Amino acid sequence: MMHTGTEITAELIRDLLHDQHPDLADRPIRLGARGWDNQLWRLGDDLAVRLPWATRSADQLLRKEHAWVPSLAAHLPLPVPVPQRLGEPSERFPRPWTVTTWVPGAPADRVPVTRGAQAADALAAFLTALHRPAPASAPAGGYGRGGPLTGLAGQFAEQLASATELGLIPDPDAVRAVWDDAVAAPEWAGPALWLHGDLHPANVLTGDGTFCGVIDFGDLCAGDPACDLAAPWILLPDGAADRFHDVYRPTPDTATLRRARGWAVLRALGGLLIGHAGLHGRPGGKPTWGPPARAALRRLTTTTHR
């Protein structure tokens, strides 16, 4: 269900397509996934319909993806869902929706990578290609993404306290030490680069033991690459982060790696809380988010930055 009480079904999607994109309306429709903000329905073998169903912010995020992702996708070495059509709000469904290409694969929170070197190479190549200077008109990051970590100190403190109270953090002081070091690092002084902004395991797809796609560009923004460079600690198996840093270009400097570790701590704390029982008052939780978050915190608190 969504805020308006409209139930999203295959029949509703077919009616929407008949109204606005009739050439696609006869394709088979089946549920693909229910995400944090959106539902994804398969449309034949190569397309998908994405509809917001939870947060109000999903509306503008879908429009942002439709505006920016097609031009970026052409330069990326991993498949991404490329918007093909935009559906406008109507009496049937009062929110925008999109038709995108379908990217096959399993979410990494459910099927983690097993080929660490290949996955490190694939992730490094993807972020090297994505992290290009963005135009002045590029969107700013929501929730402080791409900006300085100092603006997120309150969020860090709240999440660390919650995770500690729930018994999810074996050594809160070690987690706080990584964060404090990251906040003390010099801020990004380079150009604002394109960022995915939300590289957690549910937004990266795996196949044959390595990464085979990246999805959900709703948090696409421009800013400090350290935001995305948290990904090696979150997504890769033990021992693979160093290989990522050897392959990614330009080689990140020490300050960027320190900030990236802070972003990784913040993302891991969020994953722990979502995996335990939801976050921000949302019911339930996503149990598959917990194990990669715990592994990331273990790596971050038992190794030093390069």
C-alpha positions as CSV (number, residue, x, y, z in Angstrom):
1,M,0.0,0.0,0.0
2,M,1.1,3.6,-0.5
3,H,0.2,6.9,1.2
4,T,-3.0,7.4,-0.8
5,G,-4.2,3.8,-0.1
6,T,-4.0,2.7,-3.7
7,E,-2.9,-0.9,-4.0
8,I,-0.2,-1.5,-6.6
9,T,-1.1,-4.6,-8.7
10,A,-0.3,-5.9,-12.1
11,E,-3.8,-4.8,-13.3
12,L,-3.1,-1.3,-12.1
13,I,0.2,-1.2,-14.0
14,R,-1.4,-2.5,-17.2
15,D,-4.1,0.2,-17.0
16,L,-1.4,2.9,-16.4
17,L,0.5,1.6,-19.5
18,H,-2.7,1.5,-21.6
19,D,-3.3,5.2,-20.6
20,Q,0.1,6.6,-21.2
21,H,2.3,4.1,-23.0
22,P,0.0,1.8,-24.9
23,D,2.7,0.2,-27.0
24,L,4.0,-1.5,-23.8
25,A,0.7,-2.5,-22.3
26,D,0.5,-6.0,-23.8
27,R,3.8,-7.2,-22.2
28,P,3.8,-9.7,-19.4
29,I,3.8,-8.1,-15.9
30,R,5.0,-9.7,-12.7
31,L,6.3,-8.4,-9.4
32,G,10.1,-8.0,-9.3
33,A,10.8,-6.5,-5.8
34,R,9.5,-4.3,-3.1
35,G,12.2,-1.8,-2.1
36,W,12.6,0.8,0.6
37,D,10.9,3.5,-1.5
38,N,9.6,1.9,-4.6
39,Q,8.1,-1.3,-6.0
40,L,9.6,-2.8,-9.1
41,W,7.5,-4.8,-11.6
42,R,9.0,-6.8,-14.5
43,L,7.7,-5.8,-17.9
44,G,8.5,-8.5,-20.3
45,D,12.1,-9.7,-20.3
46,D,14.0,-6.5,-20.6
47,L,12.0,-3.7,-18.9
48,A,10.6,-2.8,-15.5
49,V,8.0,-0.4,-14.1
50,R,9.1,1.4,-11.0
51,L,6.5,3.0,-8.8
52,P,6.9,4.9,-5.5
53,W,5.0,3.3,-2.6
54,A,6.5,4.5,0.7
55,T,8.3,7.8,1.0
56,R,7.0,11.1,-0.5
57,S,10.6,12.0,-1.5
58,A,10.6,9.1,-4.0
59,D,8.6,11.2,-6.5
60,Q,11.3,13.7,-7.1
61,L,14.0,11.0,-7.0
62,L,12.3,9.2,-9.9
63,R,12.2,12.4,-11.9
64,K,15.9,13.0,-11.1
65,E,16.9,9.6,-12.3
66,H,14.8,10.1,-15.5
67,A,16.7,13.4,-16.2
68,W,20.3,12.4,-15.5
69,V,20.9,8.6,-15.6
70,P,20.5,8.1,-19.4
71,S,23.5,10.3,-20.1
72,L,25.6,8.8,-17.4
73,A,24.8,5.2,-18.1
74,A,26.6,5.3,-21.5
75,H,30.0,5.7,-19.7
76,L,29.5,3.1,-17.0
77,P,31.0,-0.4,-17.3
78,L,28.3,-2.2,-15.2
79,P,24.7,-2.4,-16.3
80,V,22.3,0.1,-14.6
81,P,18.5,0.6,-15.0
82,V,18.2,3.3,-17.7
83,P,14.9,5.2,-17.7
84,Q,13.0,4.8,-20.9
85,R,9.6,6.3,-20.2
86,L,8.1,8.6,-17.6
87,G,4.6,8.1,-16.3
88,E,2.8,11.2,-15.0
89,P,0.4,11.3,-12.0
90,S,-3.2,10.6,-12.9
91,E,-6.5,9.6,-11.3
92,R,-5.4,6.0,-11.4
93,F,-2.1,6.6,-9.6
94,P,-1.4,10.1,-8.2
95,R,2.4,9.9,-8.3
96,P,5.0,9.8,-11.1
97,W,6.4,6.4,-12.2
98,T,9.0,5.2,-14.7
99,V,9.7,2.5,-17.2
100,T,13.4,1.4,-17.1
101,T,15.6,-1.3,-18.5
102,W,15.8,-4.4,-16.3
103,V,19.1,-5.4,-14.9
104,P,19.4,-9.1,-14.0
105,G,21.2,-10.2,-10.9
106,A,20.7,-10.9,-7.2
107,P,21.0,-8.1,-4.5
108,A,24.4,-8.4,-2.7
109,D,22.7,-8.4,0.7
110,R,21.1,-11.7,-0.3
111,V,23.9,-13.2,-2.5
112,P,27.3,-11.7,-1.5
113,V,30.2,-11.8,-3.8
114,T,32.6,-14.7,-3.5
115,R,35.2,-13.7,-6.0
116,G,36.8,-10.8,-4.1
117,A,39.4,-9.7,-6.6
118,Q,37.0,-9.7,-9.6
119,A,34.4,-7.8,-7.5
120,A,37.0,-5.2,-6.4
121,D,38.1,-4.7,-10.0
122,A,34.4,-4.3,-11.2
123,L,33.6,-1.9,-8.4
124,A,36.7,0.2,-8.9
125,A,36.1,0.4,-12.7
126,F,32.5,1.5,-12.1
127,L,33.3,4.2,-9.6
128,T,36.3,5.4,-11.7
129,A,33.9,5.9,-14.6
130,L,31.2,7.5,-12.6
131,H,33.3,9.9,-10.6
132,R,33.6,12.6,-13.2
133,P,33.2,16.3,-12.6
134,A,29.5,17.1,-12.5
135,P,27.9,20.3,-14.0
136,A,26.9,23.1,-11.8
137,S,23.2,22.1,-12.4
138,A,23.8,18.6,-10.9
139,P,21.6,17.8,-7.9
140,A,22.9,18.3,-4.4
141,G,22.9,15.3,-2.1
142,G,20.1,14.6,0.3
143,Y,20.8,13.8,3.9
144,G,24.2,15.4,3.6
145,R,25.5,12.9,1.1
146,G,28.6,14.2,-0.8
147,G,29.1,17.0,1.8
148,P,31.3,17.3,4.9
149,L,30.9,14.7,7.6
150,T,30.7,17.4,10.3
151,G,27.1,18.0,9.3
152,L,26.2,14.4,10.1
153,A,27.7,14.3,13.7
154,G,24.2,14.3,15.2
155,Q,23.1,11.4,13.0
156,F,26.2,9.4,13.9
157,A,25.7,9.9,17.6
158,E,22.1,9.0,17.5
159,Q,22.7,5.8,15.5
160,L,25.7,4.7,17.5
161,A,23.7,5.2,20.7
162,S,20.7,3.3,19.3
163,A,22.9,0.4,18.1
164,T,24.8,0.2,21.3
165,E,21.6,0.2,23.4
166,L,20.3,-2.7,21.3
167,G,23.5,-4.6,21.9
168,L,24.5,-4.5,18.2
169,I,27.9,-2.9,18.7
170,P,30.6,-4.9,20.6
171,D,33.0,-2.0,20.9
172,P,31.4,1.5,20.6
173,D,34.6,3.2,21.4
174,A,36.4,1.7,18.4
175,V,33.5,2.8,16.1
176,R,33.7,6.3,17.6
177,A,37.4,6.4,17.0
178,V,37.0,5.7,13.3
179,W,34.4,8.4,13.0
180,D,36.4,11.0,14.9
181,D,39.4,10.3,12.7
182,A,37.2,10.8,9.6
183,V,35.7,14.0,10.8
184,A,39.2,15.4,11.6
185,A,40.4,14.7,8.0
186,P,40.8,17.6,5.6
187,E,37.6,18.3,3.6
188,W,37.4,17.6,-0.1
189,A,38.9,20.5,-2.1
190,G,38.4,19.1,-5.6
191,P,35.5,19.6,-8.0
192,A,32.1,18.1,-7.2
193,L,32.1,14.7,-8.8
194,W,29.1,12.6,-9.8
195,L,28.2,10.2,-7.0
196,H,25.8,7.2,-6.8
197,G,25.1,8.3,-3.2
198,D,23.6,5.0,-1.9
199,L,26.0,2.1,-2.5
200,H,24.8,-0.4,0.0
201,P,24.4,-4.2,-0.6
202,A,20.8,-4.1,-1.6
203,N,21.6,-1.6,-4.4
204,V,24.4,-3.7,-6.0
205,L,23.7,-6.9,-8.0
206,T,25.8,-10.0,-8.1
207,G,26.1,-12.9,-10.5
208,D,28.8,-15.6,-10.9
209,G,30.4,-14.5,-7.7
210,T,31.1,-10.9,-8.7
211,F,29.2,-7.6,-9.3
212,C,27.0,-7.5,-12.4
213,G,24.9,-4.3,-12.0
214,V,24.2,-1.2,-9.9
215,I,20.6,-0.1,-9.3
216,D,18.6,2.7,-7.6
217,F,20.1,6.0,-8.5
218,G,17.6,8.0,-6.5
219,D,20.3,9.5,-4.4
220,L,22.4,10.5,-7.4
221,C,24.2,13.7,-6.6
222,A,27.5,15.6,-6.8
223,G,30.2,16.1,-4.2
224,D,33.0,14.5,-2.3
225,P,33.8,11.0,-3.7
226,A,34.5,9.7,-0.2
227,C,30.7,9.2,0.1
228,D,30.9,6.5,-2.6
229,L,34.4,5.3,-1.6
230,A,32.9,3.8,1.6
231,A,31.6,1.0,-0.7
232,P,34.7,-1.3,-0.5
233,W,34.3,-1.8,3.2
234,I,30.5,-2.4,2.9
235,L,30.4,-4.5,-0.3
236,L,33.6,-6.5,-0.6
237,P,34.7,-9.6,1.3
238,D,37.7,-9.5,3.7
239,G,41.0,-8.6,2.1
240,A,39.5,-7.1,-1.1
241,A,39.4,-3.4,-0.2
242,D,43.2,-2.9,-0.8
243,R,42.8,-4.3,-4.3
244,F,39.9,-1.8,-4.9
245,H,42.1,1.1,-3.8
246,D,44.9,-0.1,-6.1
247,V,42.6,-0.2,-9.1
248,Y,40.4,2.9,-8.6
249,R,41.7,6.1,-10.3
250,P,42.8,8.5,-9.3
251,T,44.4,6.8,-6.3
252,P,42.6,8.2,-3.3
253,D,44.8,10.2,-1.0
254,T,44.9,9.5,2.8
255,A,42.4,12.3,3.7
256,T,39.9,10.9,1.2
257,L,40.3,7.4,2.6
258,R,39.8,8.7,6.2
259,R,36.6,10.4,5.2
260,A,35.5,7.3,3.3
261,R,35.9,5.2,6.4
262,G,33.6,7.7,8.3
263,W,31.0,7.3,5.6
264,A,31.4,3.5,5.8
265,V,30.8,3.6,9.6
266,L,27.7,5.7,9.1
267,R,26.3,3.4,6.4
268,A,27.1,0.3,8.5
269,L,25.3,1.7,11.5
270,G,22.3,2.4,9.4
271,G,22.4,-1.1,8.0
272,L,22.6,-2.6,11.5
273,L,19.5,-0.7,12.6
274,I,17.5,-1.4,9.5
275,G,18.5,-5.0,9.7
276,H,17.4,-5.2,13.3
277,A,14.0,-3.5,13.3
278,G,13.7,-0.8,10.7
279,L,14.7,2.8,11.0
280,H,13.0,6.3,11.3
281,G,9.9,4.7,12.7
282,R,9.3,2.3,9.8
283,P,7.9,-1.1,10.9
284,G,9.8,-4.3,10.6
285,G,13.3,-4.6,9.3
286,K,15.5,-6.0,6.6
287,P,17.4,-8.9,8.2
288,T,19.7,-9.4,5.2
289,W,21.1,-5.9,5.8
290,G,22.6,-6.9,9.2
291,P,25.4,-9.3,8.3
292,P,27.2,-7.1,5.8
293,A,26.9,-4.1,8.2
294,R,28.4,-6.1,11.0
295,A,31.2,-7.4,8.7
296,A,31.9,-3.8,7.6
297,L,32.2,-2.5,11.2
298,R,34.5,-5.4,12.1
299,R,36.8,-4.5,9.1
300,L,36.7,-0.8,9.9
301,T,37.6,-1.2,13.6
302,T,40.3,-3.8,13.2
303,T,42.3,-2.3,10.3
304,T,43.8,1.1,9.8
305,H,43.5,3.4,6.7
306,R,46.2,3.2,4.2
